[in-house]
Amino acid sequence: MSLLSNDFSAFPHYNPYKMASQKGAERWKYSMSNFTSIKQHMQTFAVSQALKYVEGNPEENLPKLMDMVDRFCPNGWYESQRAILRNVLKEKNNWYDLILRVYDLDPGVRKSFFENFLFNACLEGYARQKEVKERENCNVPWAILLDPTSACNMHCVGCWAAEYGHKLNLTLDDIDSIIRQGKELGIYFYIYTGGEPLVRKKDIIKLCEMHPDCEFLSFTNGTLIDEEFCQEMLRVKNFVPAISLEGFEEANDSRRGEGAYQKVRHAMELLKSHKLPFGMSVCYTSQNYLDITSERFFDDIIDSGALFIWLFHYMPVGNDAATALLPSPEQRETVYHRIREFRNTKAIFSMDFQNDAQYVGGCIAGGRNYLHINAKGDVEPCVFIHYSNCNIHDVSLLDALKSPLFMAYHDNQPFNENMLRPCPMLENPEKLRAMVAETGAKSTDYQSPESADALCDKTTPYAENWKETADKLWANK
């Protein structure tokens, strides 16, 4: 071969034209990536400056800010959301009142929330999640739920958390590693479950310090919130409790034990007096659904300082589950209508995770929007579905998202075209049976392992009973 020839077949690994082309592609890819990064930073800077502008006088400056946004932003940019916000500012309705309540919080805590939740989790984080999803062809969650401990200072009737026992813990290093891996994927929102997470108060505060760019929320029974912990929350600024409440005193204490309601009320008083954000986590059952959807209950928690209420349908998880707590179709429909009514009248953000699936495209588990890591490290698709085929001590977070059970979620979501029947366990039990069988996932209930068949046998009658009501509501949505 002549040295002047263009034939490089004798040197298959060396082709200057191909290499030049590859380098050009790499430079283009780097340039585009750099451009995207600059664009994201510019968006973040713009939003940051806008929030500073509003801070001084939100009532006067919010409408002016919206006028500027409408003039300068590209056509179609968050158009429907902007229209909603403009309408809120114009009508000064219950959502406007909620915005002003947010501006009543401690300024440092509010600033940290906006930076971590809006910028990191929703703007920059979401863009990175989308990039990884497309590259790896798997789900990447917006939030990670994890159990610092399986221990709890209470024993509530029908609680699935007790199935794990009371001696399991993720170490501080375990949780730090999960968060570091999560941030590489664009995840900046972490939610503690349990057990009772505040059994690990010091470690929870330490993690807030280690990751000031993340927002942390914790489901908690509220009984361990005291003056000292409120001061720590003010110091780190990026921790928000979601306090469990089952209704008024009689309904709450019938599940959680005598005196629990008054302890929760005391915690709420402390948080409000320190201008700290918090919300409520409510499990609705056949016994308390009228309490927790009453106007009196909503007014009470709003007056107490709660900014949000997340409602969860009772799930009959575990061999000792109290199936009598499952709401009837009529009871669930009552919850459906009442929560929607209060969204138009009450200054609180409410989300009913079983009846609001239409707003998020169905089941959000399996890493689509969130996943759960229990106190032993098992990576589970859902906080209510205790089956797994991988452990965070053995695999990376990304590998867990590409494991057989998570890919089954990825490939099968949504599980039903009717978004009022979103869950593969509660409303489509045949889907959970199949996924667990096909992937070989194992039960992670260590006290009393429950097979997927045994769990789904309990939910099949419920699914059949709910179908007619769900189809009627969906047709008239």
Beta strands, then each sheet from edge to edge (+ up, - down):
strand 1: 143-146
strand 2: 189-192
strand 3: 215-220
strand 4: 239-244
strand 5: 279-284
strand 6: 308-313
strand 7: 349-352
strand 8: 370-373
strand 9: 379-380
strand 10: 387-388
strand 11: 442-443
sheet 1: 7+ 6+ 5+ 4+ 3+ 2+ 1+ 8+ 9-
sheet 2: 10+ 11-
end
